[in-house]
Amino acid sequence: MNRILITGASAGIGAALARAAAAPDVDFALWGRDTLRLSSVAGECRARGASAGSRVMDLRDAGAVAAAIVATDEAAPIDLAVFNAGIGGVSLGRDGLEDAAHALDVATVDFVAVVAGATAVARRMAARGRGRIVVVGSVADRLPLPMAPSYAGAKAGLLAFSRSLRGALARRGVGITYVAPGFVKTAMSDSAPGPKPFMLTSDDAARRILAAARAGRAELAFPLPYAILRSLAGFAPRAAAERAASAFAPRR
Ligand SMILES: NC(=O)c1ccc[n+]([C@@H]2O[C@H](COP(=O)([O-])OP(=O)(O)OC[C@H]3O[C@@H](n4cnc5c(N)ncnc54)[C@H](OP(=O)(O)O)[C@@H]3O)[C@@H](O)[C@H]2O)c1
Protein backbone atom coordinates (compact mmCIF):
# COMPACT_ATOMS: atom_id res chain seq x y z
CA MET A 1 0.00 0.00 0.00
CA ASN A 2 2.37 2.72 -1.13
CA ARG A 3 0.19 5.18 -3.01
CA ILE A 4 -2.60 6.34 -0.71
CA LEU A 5 -5.54 8.62 -1.50
CA ILE A 6 -7.34 10.13 1.49
CA THR A 7 -10.39 12.38 1.10
CA GLY A 8 -11.05 14.79 3.96
CA ALA A 9 -7.34 14.78 4.77
CA SER A 10 -7.31 18.40 5.95
CA ALA A 11 -8.80 17.72 9.40
CA GLY A 12 -9.93 15.19 12.01
CA ILE A 13 -9.76 11.49 11.23
CA GLY A 14 -8.42 12.02 7.67
CA ALA A 15 -5.48 14.12 8.87
CA ALA A 16 -4.76 11.57 11.62
CA LEU A 17 -4.87 8.76 9.02
CA ALA A 18 -2.31 10.60 6.88
CA ARG A 19 0.01 11.13 9.87
CA ALA A 20 -0.38 7.48 10.97
CA ALA A 21 0.37 6.08 7.50
CA ALA A 22 3.22 8.49 6.67
CA ALA A 23 6.50 6.66 6.01
CA PRO A 24 9.38 7.00 3.53
CA ASP A 25 7.85 4.54 1.04
CA VAL A 26 4.42 6.21 0.97
CA ASP A 27 3.16 8.64 -1.67
CA PHE A 28 -0.03 10.48 -0.66
CA ALA A 29 -2.79 12.12 -2.67
CA LEU A 30 -4.46 14.24 0.02
CA TRP A 31 -7.85 15.80 -0.78
CA GLY A 32 -9.69 18.50 1.13
CA ARG A 33 -11.05 22.01 0.82
CA ASP A 34 -9.02 24.11 3.24
CA THR A 35 -5.74 24.86 1.44
CA LEU A 36 -3.81 25.89 4.54
CA ARG A 37 -4.79 22.91 6.69
CA LEU A 38 -4.27 20.56 3.76
CA SER A 39 -0.74 21.82 3.09
CA SER A 40 0.04 21.67 6.80
CA VAL A 41 -0.94 17.96 6.87
CA ALA A 42 1.07 17.35 3.67
CA GLY A 43 4.05 19.02 5.40
CA GLU A 44 3.71 16.73 8.44
CA CYS A 45 3.67 13.71 6.10
CA ARG A 46 6.80 14.92 4.29
CA ALA A 47 8.52 15.46 7.64
CA ARG A 48 7.96 11.72 8.23
CA GLY A 49 9.67 10.95 4.91
CA ALA A 50 6.58 10.46 2.72
CA SER A 51 5.81 12.18 -0.59
CA ALA A 52 2.57 14.14 -0.47
CA GLY A 53 0.57 15.90 -3.15
CA SER A 54 -2.74 17.59 -2.45
CA ARG A 55 -5.91 18.52 -4.33
CA VAL A 56 -8.36 21.17 -3.24
CA MET A 57 -11.76 19.81 -4.11
CA ASP A 58 -15.30 20.49 -2.95
CA LEU A 59 -17.09 17.15 -2.99
CA ARG A 60 -20.48 18.86 -3.24
CA ASP A 61 -19.51 18.94 -6.92
CA ALA A 62 -19.97 15.17 -7.02
CA GLY A 63 -20.05 15.11 -10.83
CA ALA A 64 -16.36 16.07 -10.87
CA VAL A 65 -15.23 13.28 -8.56
CA ALA A 66 -14.80 10.41 -11.05
CA ALA A 67 -12.61 12.50 -13.38
CA ALA A 68 -10.50 13.69 -10.42
CA ILE A 69 -10.02 10.07 -9.32
CA VAL A 70 -8.90 9.08 -12.81
CA ALA A 71 -6.45 12.02 -12.95
CA THR A 72 -5.05 11.12 -9.50
CA ASP A 73 -4.72 7.46 -10.48
CA GLU A 74 -3.10 8.30 -13.82
CA ALA A 75 -0.49 10.43 -12.03
CA ALA A 76 0.45 7.28 -10.04
CA PRO A 77 -1.68 4.17 -9.46
CA ILE A 78 -3.58 4.25 -6.15
CA ASP A 79 -3.04 1.23 -3.90
CA LEU A 80 -5.27 2.35 -1.03
CA ALA A 81 -8.19 4.78 -1.45
CA VAL A 82 -9.77 6.05 1.77
CA PHE A 83 -13.14 7.77 1.31
CA ASN A 84 -13.29 9.60 4.62
CA ALA A 85 -14.56 13.14 3.93
CA GLY A 86 -17.94 13.82 5.42
CA ILE A 87 -20.34 16.39 6.77
CA GLY A 88 -21.96 15.62 10.08
CA GLY A 89 -23.40 17.50 12.96
CA VAL A 90 -27.00 18.41 13.44
CA SER A 91 -28.56 21.25 11.46
CA LEU A 92 -32.16 21.80 12.49
CA GLY A 93 -34.41 24.74 11.72
CA ARG A 94 -36.50 26.54 14.34
CA ASP A 95 -39.25 24.03 13.58
CA GLY A 96 -37.01 21.17 14.76
CA LEU A 97 -36.68 19.72 11.26
CA GLU A 98 -33.53 19.33 9.18
CA ASP A 99 -32.65 22.14 6.80
CA ALA A 100 -33.17 20.97 3.18
CA ALA A 101 -29.98 22.58 1.82
CA HIS A 102 -27.91 20.93 4.57
CA ALA A 103 -29.57 17.56 3.87
CA LEU A 104 -28.63 17.88 0.18
CA ASP A 105 -24.99 18.63 1.08
CA VAL A 106 -24.85 15.67 3.47
CA ALA A 107 -26.39 13.31 0.91
CA THR A 108 -23.98 14.54 -1.78
CA VAL A 109 -20.70 14.59 0.18
CA ASP A 110 -21.36 11.63 2.49
CA PHE A 111 -22.95 9.33 -0.10
CA VAL A 112 -23.04 10.41 -3.77
CA ALA A 113 -19.40 11.57 -3.94
CA VAL A 114 -18.21 8.37 -2.22
CA VAL A 115 -20.21 6.16 -4.59
CA ALA A 116 -18.83 8.04 -7.61
CA GLY A 117 -15.24 8.03 -6.33
CA ALA A 118 -15.15 4.45 -5.08
CA THR A 119 -16.73 3.16 -8.29
CA ALA A 120 -14.19 5.05 -10.41
CA VAL A 121 -11.18 3.83 -8.42
CA ALA A 122 -12.60 0.28 -8.20
CA ARG A 123 -12.63 0.03 -12.00
CA ARG A 124 -8.97 1.13 -12.21
CA MET A 125 -7.89 -1.19 -9.38
CA ALA A 126 -9.83 -4.12 -10.88
CA ALA A 127 -8.02 -3.61 -14.21
CA ARG A 128 -4.70 -3.92 -12.30
CA GLY A 129 -5.99 -6.83 -10.19
CA ARG A 130 -5.06 -5.20 -6.85
CA GLY A 131 -5.97 -2.46 -4.42
CA ARG A 132 -8.05 -1.68 -1.35
CA ILE A 133 -10.85 0.80 -0.80
CA VAL A 134 -11.76 2.05 2.68
CA VAL A 135 -15.19 3.62 3.19
CA VAL A 136 -15.65 5.59 6.41
CA GLY A 137 -19.25 5.23 7.52
CA SER A 138 -20.59 5.52 11.06
CA VAL A 139 -22.29 3.46 13.75
CA ALA A 140 -25.29 5.62 12.74
CA ASP A 141 -25.60 3.36 9.66
CA ARG A 142 -28.16 1.13 11.42
CA LEU A 143 -29.70 3.65 13.80
CA PRO A 144 -32.78 5.71 13.00
CA LEU A 145 -31.54 9.17 14.07
CA PRO A 146 -34.46 11.64 14.19
CA MET A 147 -32.08 14.57 14.71
CA ALA A 148 -29.91 13.69 11.68
CA PRO A 149 -31.95 11.74 9.08
CA SER A 150 -29.78 12.68 6.09
CA TYR A 151 -26.58 11.61 7.90
CA ALA A 152 -28.02 8.30 9.11
CA GLY A 153 -29.46 7.67 5.64
CA ALA A 154 -26.18 8.47 3.87
CA LYS A 155 -24.22 6.16 6.17
CA ALA A 156 -26.80 3.35 5.79
CA GLY A 157 -26.40 3.77 2.05
CA LEU A 158 -22.60 3.52 2.35
CA LEU A 159 -22.90 0.24 4.27
CA ALA A 160 -25.16 -1.27 1.59
CA PHE A 161 -22.98 0.13 -1.20
CA SER A 162 -19.76 -1.24 0.35
CA ARG A 163 -21.23 -4.71 0.81
CA SER A 164 -22.52 -4.75 -2.76
CA LEU A 165 -19.27 -3.44 -4.27
CA ARG A 166 -17.32 -6.07 -2.31
CA GLY A 167 -19.34 -8.75 -4.07
CA ALA A 168 -18.66 -7.18 -7.45
CA LEU A 169 -14.89 -7.06 -6.79
CA ALA A 170 -14.52 -10.36 -4.95
CA ARG A 171 -12.64 -12.17 -7.71
CA ARG A 172 -10.78 -9.13 -9.04
CA GLY A 173 -8.12 -8.71 -6.35
CA VAL A 174 -9.68 -5.56 -4.89
CA GLY A 175 -10.83 -5.42 -1.26
CA ILE A 176 -13.29 -3.13 0.53
CA THR A 177 -13.05 -2.21 4.20
CA TYR A 178 -16.14 -0.50 5.60
CA VAL A 179 -15.54 1.29 8.90
CA ALA A 180 -18.21 2.36 11.40
CA PRO A 181 -16.74 4.61 14.11
CA GLY A 182 -18.54 5.79 17.23
CA PHE A 183 -17.67 9.24 18.60
CA VAL A 184 -14.21 10.51 17.66
CA LYS A 185 -12.92 13.84 19.00
CA THR A 186 -12.89 16.14 15.94
CA ALA A 187 -14.53 19.37 14.77
CA MET A 188 -17.47 17.26 13.60
CA SER A 189 -18.19 15.70 16.99
CA ASP A 190 -17.49 19.05 18.70
CA SER A 191 -20.33 20.56 16.67
CA ALA A 192 -22.85 17.90 17.72
CA PRO A 193 -24.85 18.63 20.88
CA GLY A 194 -25.24 16.26 23.82
CA PRO A 195 -23.04 13.74 25.64
CA LYS A 196 -20.51 11.69 23.64
CA PRO A 197 -19.76 8.53 25.60
CA PHE A 198 -16.74 6.34 24.78
CA MET A 199 -15.20 9.07 22.60
CA LEU A 200 -11.81 8.19 21.05
CA THR A 201 -9.04 10.47 19.83
CA SER A 202 -8.61 10.84 16.08
CA ASP A 203 -5.15 9.21 16.39
CA ASP A 204 -6.67 6.15 18.06
CA ALA A 205 -9.41 5.95 15.40
CA ALA A 206 -6.82 6.31 12.61
CA ARG A 207 -4.69 3.48 14.03
CA ARG A 208 -7.71 1.17 14.16
CA ILE A 209 -8.80 2.04 10.61
CA LEU A 210 -5.31 1.54 9.16
CA ALA A 211 -4.88 -1.77 10.98
CA ALA A 212 -8.22 -2.99 9.60
CA ALA A 213 -7.25 -1.96 6.06
CA ARG A 214 -3.82 -3.60 6.32
CA ALA A 215 -5.37 -6.80 7.70
CA GLY A 216 -7.83 -6.86 4.79
CA ARG A 217 -10.86 -6.76 7.10
CA ALA A 218 -14.27 -6.42 5.46
CA GLU A 219 -15.85 -4.38 8.26
CA LEU A 220 -14.87 -2.74 11.51
CA ALA A 221 -17.09 -1.00 14.08
CA PHE A 222 -15.55 0.64 17.15
CA PRO A 223 -15.34 1.13 20.07
CA LEU A 224 -16.82 -2.12 21.40
CA PRO A 225 -19.93 -0.69 23.17
CA TYR A 226 -21.03 0.94 19.91
CA ALA A 227 -20.19 -2.18 17.90
CA ILE A 228 -22.53 -4.13 20.21
CA LEU A 229 -25.28 -1.46 20.07
CA ARG A 230 -25.04 -1.38 16.28
CA SER A 231 -25.33 -5.19 16.04
CA LEU A 232 -28.35 -5.20 18.35
CA ALA A 233 -29.97 -2.42 16.32
CA GLY A 234 -29.48 -4.56 13.20
CA PHE A 235 -31.57 -7.35 14.77
CA ALA A 236 -34.13 -5.24 16.64
CA PRO A 237 -37.65 -4.99 15.21
CA ARG A 238 -38.03 -1.70 13.31
CA ALA A 239 -40.78 -0.35 15.56
CA ALA A 240 -38.73 -1.01 18.72
CA ALA A 241 -35.62 0.66 17.25
CA GLU A 242 -37.63 3.71 16.17
CA ARG A 243 -39.36 3.95 19.57
CA ALA A 244 -36.00 3.88 21.36
CA ALA A 245 -34.55 6.50 19.01
CA SER A 246 -37.57 8.78 19.39
CA ALA A 247 -36.17 9.77 22.80
CA PHE A 248 -33.63 11.78 20.80
CA ALA A 249 -36.18 13.40 18.48
CA PRO A 250 -35.80 17.18 18.35
CA ARG A 251 -38.53 19.16 20.13
CA ARG A 252 -39.98 22.38 18.70
N1 LIG B 1 -16.02 12.45 14.50
C1 LIG B 1 -16.92 11.52 14.75
O1 LIG B 1 -17.42 11.39 15.91
C2 LIG B 1 -17.32 10.54 13.67
C3 LIG B 1 -18.09 9.43 14.04
C4 LIG B 1 -18.48 8.53 13.05
C5 LIG B 1 -18.09 8.72 11.74
N2 LIG B 1 -17.34 9.80 11.41
C6 LIG B 1 -16.99 9.97 9.99
O2 LIG B 1 -15.60 10.18 9.86
C7 LIG B 1 -15.34 10.96 8.71
C8 LIG B 1 -14.40 12.10 9.07
O3 LIG B 1 -15.04 12.91 10.03
P1 LIG B 1 -14.24 13.87 11.04
O4 LIG B 1 -14.84 13.66 12.38
O5 LIG B 1 -12.78 13.72 10.86
O6 LIG B 1 -14.76 15.28 10.53
P2 LIG B 1 -14.03 16.70 10.40
O7 LIG B 1 -12.97 16.85 11.45
O8 LIG B 1 -15.14 17.68 10.36
O9 LIG B 1 -13.31 16.60 8.99
C9 LIG B 1 -14.10 16.44 7.84
C10 LIG B 1 -13.21 16.36 6.62
O10 LIG B 1 -14.07 16.22 5.48
C11 LIG B 1 -13.79 17.28 4.58
N3 LIG B 1 -14.99 17.79 3.94
C12 LIG B 1 -16.15 18.20 4.51
N4 LIG B 1 -16.97 18.69 3.58
C13 LIG B 1 -16.32 18.59 2.39
C14 LIG B 1 -16.63 18.95 1.06
N5 LIG B 1 -17.80 19.53 0.75
N6 LIG B 1 -15.72 18.72 0.10
C15 LIG B 1 -14.53 18.17 0.40
N7 LIG B 1 -14.16 17.79 1.63
C16 LIG B 1 -15.05 18.02 2.61
C17 LIG B 1 -13.20 18.40 5.43
O11 LIG B 1 -12.45 19.24 4.60
P3 LIG B 1 -12.21 20.81 4.95
O12 LIG B 1 -12.02 20.88 6.43
O13 LIG B 1 -10.97 21.14 4.18
O14 LIG B 1 -13.44 21.52 4.49
C18 LIG B 1 -12.37 17.62 6.44
O15 LIG B 1 -11.13 17.27 5.89
C19 LIG B 1 -16.71 11.42 8.19
O16 LIG B 1 -17.10 10.61 7.11
C20 LIG B 1 -17.62 11.20 9.38
O17 LIG B 1 -18.97 10.98 8.99
C21 LIG B 1 -16.94 10.73 12.34
PDBQT file of the ligand as one rigid body, heavy atoms in Angstrom, charges set to zero:
ROOT
HETATM    1  N1  LIG A 301     -16.024  12.451  14.495  1.00  0.00    +0.000 N 
HETATM    2  C1  LIG A 301     -16.915  11.525  14.746  1.00  0.00    +0.000 C 
HETATM    3  O1  LIG A 301     -17.419  11.390  15.910  1.00  0.00    +0.000 OA
HETATM    4  C2  LIG A 301     -17.319  10.544  13.666  1.00  0.00    +0.000 A 
HETATM    5  C3  LIG A 301     -18.090   9.432  14.041  1.00  0.00    +0.000 A 
HETATM    6  C4  LIG A 301     -18.482   8.534  13.055  1.00  0.00    +0.000 A 
HETATM    7  C5  LIG A 301     -18.094   8.719  11.743  1.00  0.00    +0.000 A 
HETATM    8  N2  LIG A 301     -17.341   9.797  11.407  1.00  0.00    +0.000 N 
HETATM    9  C6  LIG A 301     -16.988   9.968   9.988  1.00  0.00    +0.000 C 
HETATM   10  O2  LIG A 301     -15.600  10.176   9.862  1.00  0.00    +0.000 OA
HETATM   11  C7  LIG A 301     -15.336  10.962   8.705  1.00  0.00    +0.000 C 
HETATM   12  C8  LIG A 301     -14.396  12.098   9.068  1.00  0.00    +0.000 C 
HETATM   13  O3  LIG A 301     -15.044  12.914  10.025  1.00  0.00    +0.000 OA
HETATM   14  P1  LIG A 301     -14.240  13.871  11.037  1.00  0.00    +0.000 P 
HETATM   15  O4  LIG A 301     -14.838  13.656  12.383  1.00  0.00    +0.000 OA
HETATM   16  O5  LIG A 301     -12.785  13.716  10.861  1.00  0.00    +0.000 OA
HETATM   17  O6  LIG A 301     -14.764  15.281  10.526  1.00  0.00    +0.000 OA
HETATM   18  P2  LIG A 301     -14.034  16.702  10.404  1.00  0.00    +0.000 P 
HETATM   19  O7  LIG A 301     -12.974  16.853  11.447  1.00  0.00    +0.000 OA
HETATM   20  O8  LIG A 301     -15.138  17.681  10.360  1.00  0.00    +0.000 OA
HETATM   21  O9  LIG A 301     -13.309  16.605   8.985  1.00  0.00    +0.000 OA
HETATM   22  C9  LIG A 301     -14.105  16.439   7.838  1.00  0.00    +0.000 C 
HETATM   23  C10 LIG A 301     -13.212  16.357   6.625  1.00  0.00    +0.000 C 
HETATM   24  O10 LIG A 301     -14.069  16.218   5.482  1.00  0.00    +0.000 OA
HETATM   25  C11 LIG A 301     -13.789  17.281   4.581  1.00  0.00    +0.000 C 
HETATM   26  N3  LIG A 301     -14.993  17.791   3.939  1.00  0.00    +0.000 N 
HETATM   27  C12 LIG A 301     -16.146  18.201   4.512  1.00  0.00    +0.000 A 
HETATM   28  N4  LIG A 301     -16.970  18.691   3.577  1.00  0.00    +0.000 NA
HETATM   29  C13 LIG A 301     -16.316  18.595   2.386  1.00  0.00    +0.000 A 
HETATM   30  C14 LIG A 301     -16.632  18.954   1.062  1.00  0.00    +0.000 A 
HETATM   31  N5  LIG A 301     -17.804  19.529   0.746  1.00  0.00    +0.000 N 
HETATM   32  N6  LIG A 301     -15.721  18.718   0.097  1.00  0.00    +0.000 NA
HETATM   33  C15 LIG A 301     -14.530  18.165   0.399  1.00  0.00    +0.000 A 
HETATM   34  N7  LIG A 301     -14.158  17.790   1.629  1.00  0.00    +0.000 NA
HETATM   35  C16 LIG A 301     -15.049  18.024   2.614  1.00  0.00    +0.000 A 
HETATM   36  C17 LIG A 301     -13.203  18.401   5.431  1.00  0.00    +0.000 C 
HETATM   37  O11 LIG A 301     -12.447  19.245   4.595  1.00  0.00    +0.000 OA
HETATM   38  P3  LIG A 301     -12.207  20.810   4.950  1.00  0.00    +0.000 P 
HETATM   39  O12 LIG A 301     -12.021  20.878   6.433  1.00  0.00    +0.000 OA
HETATM   40  O13 LIG A 301     -10.966  21.142   4.180  1.00  0.00    +0.000 OA
HETATM   41  O14 LIG A 301     -13.438  21.520   4.494  1.00  0.00    +0.000 OA
HETATM   42  C18 LIG A 301     -12.373  17.619   6.436  1.00  0.00    +0.000 C 
HETATM   43  O15 LIG A 301     -11.130  17.275   5.893  1.00  0.00    +0.000 OA
HETATM   44  C19 LIG A 301     -16.714  11.420   8.190  1.00  0.00    +0.000 C 
HETATM   45  O16 LIG A 301     -17.100  10.607   7.107  1.00  0.00    +0.000 OA
HETATM   46  C20 LIG A 301     -17.621  11.197   9.382  1.00  0.00    +0.000 C 
HETATM   47  O17 LIG A 301     -18.970  10.984   8.993  1.00  0.00    +0.000 OA
HETATM   48  C21 LIG A 301     -16.944  10.725  12.341  1.00  0.00    +0.000 A 
ENDROOT
TORSDOF 0
